[in-house]
Amino acid sequence: MYRVVSGNAMRDTRQQPESHAPEAAGSATERPTDDGRTDDGPTRDELLALLRQERADFQNYRRRVADDRAAELERARGQALEPIFPLLDDLARAVANVPPELESHPWARGISLLGSRLSETLKRLGLETVGAPGEPFDPTRHEAVVFEPDPDARGQTVGAVIRPGYRIGGRLLRPAEVVVRGQPDEVASGRRHAHDHAKDQTSGG
């Protein structure tokens, strides 16, 4: 559109598009560098390292949770099974002391079969027997009740099991009461240790 100005000159009053000066280099959009880094952010390698660390931490967390659940399950099973240990002891003594004239009796054979089936069921629940004749004596699993000197012994071994122990996984529920055989000096040392242990328990109680 045009309007009249002095001197009858005509001037174009239509709005002209504004011209913009080139933006300063500092305001340009940030572009990643060749190594993936922006001016204020980590590189791609750093992001990948963080992601791997987060994944490893999560895997470790899942492993700890699984281990804690397994340990809690072992503890609960142990608490549920411990009250029946005296019954297992009585059943084992009854089966071991059946008179010879009754060994073929249906009642005695039924009791023996019942004990075998009960043992298999307990094994499926994770219960393991501790203590066997001939194995090395281990004070963390065995409780020495009797010491027998044996000049030909090589180290201390279990001569006989008086009462079996039990465990579930790595959790010992009851140590095995055993007869220990060994060199005379080892037997004497073991007797002193057992005496001191019993004395400590008496004074502590």
ZAPA-629735 format. One record per residue (C-alpha): residue number from 1; x, z, y; chain. Coordinates in nm, 3 decimals, always signed. Each point is the difference from the previous one (the first is absolute). Layout:
! residues N
<node NUM, <X, Z, Y>, "A">
...
***
This chain:
! residues 205
<node 1, <+0.000, +0.000, +0.000>, "A">
<node 2, <+0.121, -0.072, +0.352>, "A">
<node 3, <-0.047, +0.172, +0.336>, "A">
<node 4, <+0.070, -0.113, +0.356>, "A">
<node 5, <+0.295, +0.154, +0.178>, "A">
<node 6, <+0.145, -0.058, +0.344>, "A">
<node 7, <+0.106, -0.351, +0.061>, "A">
<node 8, <-0.276, -0.120, -0.229>, "A">
<node 9, <+0.239, +0.024, -0.290>, "A">
<node 10, <-0.152, +0.046, -0.339>, "A">
<node 11, <+0.144, +0.266, -0.231>, "A">
<node 12, <-0.070, +0.037, -0.370>, "A">
<node 13, <-0.137, +0.352, -0.050>, "A">
<node 14, <-0.042, -0.023, -0.376>, "A">
<node 15, <+0.172, +0.283, -0.184>, "A">
<node 16, <+0.327, -0.110, -0.135>, "A">
<node 17, <+0.130, +0.149, -0.329>, "A">
<node 18, <+0.244, +0.281, +0.057>, "A">
<node 19, <+0.352, -0.073, -0.091>, "A">
<node 20, <+0.185, +0.263, -0.200>, "A">
<node 21, <+0.366, +0.061, +0.019>, "A">
<node 22, <+0.188, +0.014, -0.330>, "A">
<node 23, <-0.007, +0.346, -0.152>, "A">
<node 24, <+0.307, +0.206, +0.021>, "A">
<node 25, <+0.211, +0.002, -0.309>, "A">
<node 26, <-0.054, +0.375, -0.037>, "A">
<node 27, <-0.378, -0.035, -0.036>, "A">
<node 28, <+0.012, -0.265, -0.270>, "A">
<node 29, <-0.158, +0.080, -0.338>, "A">
<node 30, <+0.242, +0.188, -0.226>, "A">
<node 31, <+0.136, -0.209, -0.283>, "A">
<node 32, <+0.168, +0.128, -0.313>, "A">
<node 33, <+0.370, -0.059, -0.035>, "A">
<node 34, <+0.163, -0.168, -0.297>, "A">
<node 35, <+0.021, +0.332, -0.189>, "A">
<node 36, <-0.369, +0.073, +0.055>, "A">
<node 37, <+0.050, +0.260, +0.273>, "A">
<node 38, <-0.213, +0.007, +0.313>, "A">
<node 39, <+0.118, +0.168, +0.317>, "A">
<node 40, <-0.179, +0.327, -0.086>, "A">
<node 41, <-0.060, -0.012, -0.380>, "A">
<node 42, <+0.183, +0.027, -0.337>, "A">
<node 43, <+0.136, -0.295, -0.194>, "A">
<node 44, <-0.165, -0.144, -0.306>, "A">
<node 45, <+0.268, +0.158, -0.219>, "A">
<node 46, <-0.068, +0.340, +0.156>, "A">
<node 47, <-0.373, -0.038, -0.062>, "A">
<node 48, <+0.062, -0.100, -0.361>, "A">
<node 49, <+0.228, +0.301, -0.047>, "A">
<node 50, <-0.267, +0.231, +0.138>, "A">
<node 51, <-0.259, -0.155, -0.230>, "A">
<node 52, <+0.224, +0.046, -0.304>, "A">
<node 53, <+0.065, +0.362, +0.095>, "A">
<node 54, <-0.372, +0.068, +0.038>, "A">
<node 55, <-0.066, -0.157, -0.340>, "A">
<node 56, <+0.276, +0.208, -0.163>, "A">
<node 57, <-0.134, +0.319, +0.159>, "A">
<node 58, <-0.348, -0.077, -0.129>, "A">
<node 59, <+0.129, -0.065, -0.352>, "A">
<node 60, <+0.188, +0.331, +0.006>, "A">
<node 61, <-0.315, +0.176, +0.117>, "A">
<node 62, <-0.204, -0.149, -0.283>, "A">
<node 63, <+0.268, +0.103, -0.250>, "A">
<node 64, <+0.001, +0.358, +0.130>, "A">
<node 65, <-0.379, +0.018, -0.020>, "A">
<node 66, <+0.005, -0.129, -0.359>, "A">
<node 67, <+0.269, +0.253, -0.097>, "A">
<node 68, <-0.193, +0.284, +0.161>, "A">
<node 69, <-0.317, -0.099, -0.183>, "A">
<node 70, <+0.186, -0.019, -0.334>, "A">
<node 71, <+0.155, +0.343, +0.057>, "A">
<node 72, <-0.338, +0.147, +0.091>, "A">
<node 73, <-0.154, -0.151, -0.314>, "A">
<node 74, <+0.278, +0.151, -0.215>, "A">
<node 75, <-0.053, +0.338, +0.162>, "A">
<node 76, <-0.376, -0.012, -0.058>, "A">
<node 77, <+0.042, -0.103, -0.363>, "A">
<node 78, <+0.252, +0.276, -0.057>, "A">
<node 79, <-0.232, +0.263, +0.143>, "A">
<node 80, <-0.282, -0.125, -0.222>, "A">
<node 81, <+0.209, -0.002, -0.319>, "A">
<node 82, <+0.202, +0.321, +0.038>, "A">
<node 83, <-0.284, +0.230, -0.119>, "A">
<node 84, <-0.015, -0.176, -0.338>, "A">
<node 85, <+0.371, +0.051, -0.083>, "A">
<node 86, <-0.064, +0.330, -0.186>, "A">
<node 87, <-0.270, -0.177, -0.205>, "A">
<node 88, <+0.249, -0.274, -0.089>, "A">
<node 89, <+0.249, +0.266, -0.107>, "A">
<node 90, <-0.259, +0.165, -0.227>, "A">
<node 91, <-0.104, -0.332, -0.151>, "A">
<node 92, <+0.362, -0.098, -0.068>, "A">
<node 93, <+0.068, +0.335, -0.172>, "A">
<node 94, <-0.315, -0.033, -0.208>, "A">
<node 95, <+0.096, -0.348, -0.120>, "A">
<node 96, <+0.362, +0.103, -0.069>, "A">
<node 97, <-0.101, +0.307, -0.205>, "A">
<node 98, <-0.264, -0.144, -0.230>, "A">
<node 99, <+0.056, +0.149, -0.350>, "A">
<node 100, <+0.133, -0.256, -0.250>, "A">
<node 101, <-0.307, +0.041, -0.222>, "A">
<node 102, <-0.222, -0.101, +0.293>, "A">
<node 103, <+0.198, -0.297, +0.130>, "A">
<node 104, <-0.222, -0.248, -0.184>, "A">
<node 105, <-0.321, +0.182, +0.087>, "A">
<node 106, <-0.238, -0.213, +0.213>, "A">
<node 107, <-0.028, +0.278, +0.259>, "A">
<node 108, <+0.378, +0.028, +0.046>, "A">
<node 109, <+0.038, -0.378, +0.014>, "A">
<node 110, <-0.278, -0.017, +0.259>, "A">
<node 111, <+0.176, +0.257, +0.220>, "A">
<node 112, <+0.325, -0.197, -0.026>, "A">
<node 113, <-0.181, -0.322, +0.092>, "A">
<node 114, <-0.163, +0.175, +0.296>, "A">
<node 115, <+0.341, +0.113, +0.125>, "A">
<node 116, <+0.140, -0.353, -0.027>, "A">
<node 117, <-0.292, -0.152, +0.188>, "A">
<node 118, <+0.025, +0.265, +0.270>, "A">
<node 119, <+0.372, -0.071, +0.041>, "A">
<node 120, <-0.065, -0.373, +0.040>, "A">
<node 121, <-0.269, +0.068, +0.260>, "A">
<node 122, <+0.233, +0.223, +0.201>, "A">
<node 123, <+0.272, -0.266, -0.013>, "A">
<node 124, <-0.239, -0.254, +0.149>, "A">
<node 125, <-0.061, +0.248, +0.282>, "A">
<node 126, <+0.375, +0.004, +0.068>, "A">
<node 127, <+0.086, +0.333, -0.166>, "A">
<node 128, <+0.342, -0.001, -0.170>, "A">
<node 129, <+0.153, +0.259, -0.232>, "A">
<node 130, <+0.331, +0.157, +0.106>, "A">
<node 131, <+0.255, +0.131, -0.250>, "A">
<node 132, <+0.135, -0.139, -0.327>, "A">
<node 133, <+0.261, +0.131, -0.244>, "A">
<node 134, <+0.343, -0.153, +0.045>, "A">
<node 135, <-0.032, -0.103, +0.363>, "A">
<node 136, <+0.242, +0.139, +0.261>, "A">
<node 137, <-0.105, +0.328, +0.154>, "A">
<node 138, <-0.127, -0.052, +0.354>, "A">
<node 139, <-0.087, +0.316, +0.195>, "A">
<node 140, <-0.227, -0.202, +0.228>, "A">
<node 141, <-0.227, -0.085, -0.297>, "A">
<node 142, <+0.085, +0.262, -0.261>, "A">
<node 143, <-0.031, +0.376, +0.002>, "A">
<node 144, <+0.259, +0.155, -0.233>, "A">
<node 145, <-0.157, +0.279, -0.204>, "A">
<node 146, <+0.257, +0.034, -0.281>, "A">
<node 147, <+0.372, -0.089, -0.005>, "A">
<node 148, <+0.172, -0.085, -0.327>, "A">
<node 149, <+0.380, -0.046, -0.018>, "A">
<node 150, <+0.120, -0.317, -0.170>, "A">
<node 151, <+0.379, -0.055, -0.015>, "A">
<node 152, <-0.049, -0.370, -0.077>, "A">
<node 153, <-0.239, -0.062, +0.290>, "A">
<node 154, <+0.094, -0.238, +0.279>, "A">
<node 155, <-0.166, +0.147, +0.303>, "A">
<node 156, <-0.329, +0.182, +0.000>, "A">
<node 157, <-0.285, -0.160, -0.193>, "A">
<node 158, <-0.356, +0.091, -0.092>, "A">
<node 159, <+0.003, +0.148, -0.350>, "A">
<node 160, <-0.375, +0.051, -0.026>, "A">
<node 161, <-0.309, -0.008, +0.219>, "A">
<node 162, <-0.194, +0.325, +0.005>, "A">
<node 163, <-0.266, -0.121, +0.240>, "A">
<node 164, <-0.018, -0.357, +0.135>, "A">
<node 165, <-0.004, -0.073, +0.369>, "A">
<node 166, <-0.209, -0.256, +0.184>, "A">
<node 167, <+0.036, -0.232, +0.296>, "A">
<node 168, <-0.188, -0.277, +0.177>, "A">
<node 169, <+0.225, -0.269, +0.140>, "A">
<node 170, <+0.277, +0.178, +0.188>, "A">
<node 171, <-0.197, +0.324, +0.035>, "A">
<node 172, <+0.095, +0.276, -0.246>, "A">
<node 173, <-0.306, +0.206, -0.087>, "A">
<node 174, <+0.161, +0.238, -0.248>, "A">
<node 175, <+0.359, +0.025, -0.130>, "A">
<node 176, <+0.063, -0.002, -0.371>, "A">
<node 177, <+0.105, +0.328, -0.161>, "A">
<node 178, <+0.295, -0.084, -0.224>, "A">
<node 179, <+0.280, +0.130, -0.219>, "A">
<node 180, <+0.336, -0.102, +0.144>, "A">
<node 181, <+0.304, -0.069, -0.215>, "A">
<node 182, <+0.354, -0.026, +0.131>, "A">
<node 183, <+0.356, +0.126, -0.008>, "A">
<node 184, <+0.026, +0.381, -0.020>, "A">
<node 185, <+0.133, +0.029, +0.357>, "A">
<node 186, <-0.279, -0.227, +0.126>, "A">
<node 187, <-0.257, +0.207, -0.186>, "A">
<node 188, <+0.136, +0.322, +0.151>, "A">
<node 189, <-0.011, -0.152, +0.347>, "A">
<node 190, <-0.354, -0.122, -0.062>, "A">
<node 191, <-0.111, +0.344, -0.113>, "A">
<node 192, <+0.140, +0.162, +0.313>, "A">
<node 193, <-0.172, -0.259, +0.216>, "A">
<node 194, <-0.334, +0.055, -0.179>, "A">
<node 195, <+0.038, +0.378, +0.032>, "A">
<node 196, <+0.074, -0.026, +0.373>, "A">
<node 197, <-0.293, -0.236, +0.050>, "A">
<node 198, <-0.239, +0.238, -0.179>, "A">
<node 199, <+0.135, +0.293, +0.202>, "A">
<node 200, <-0.053, -0.188, +0.327>, "A">
<node 201, <-0.358, -0.081, -0.099>, "A">
<node 202, <-0.069, +0.365, -0.089>, "A">
<node 203, <+0.144, +0.134, +0.323>, "A">
<node 204, <-0.178, -0.269, +0.201>, "A">
<node 205, <-0.336, +0.079, -0.158>, "A">
***
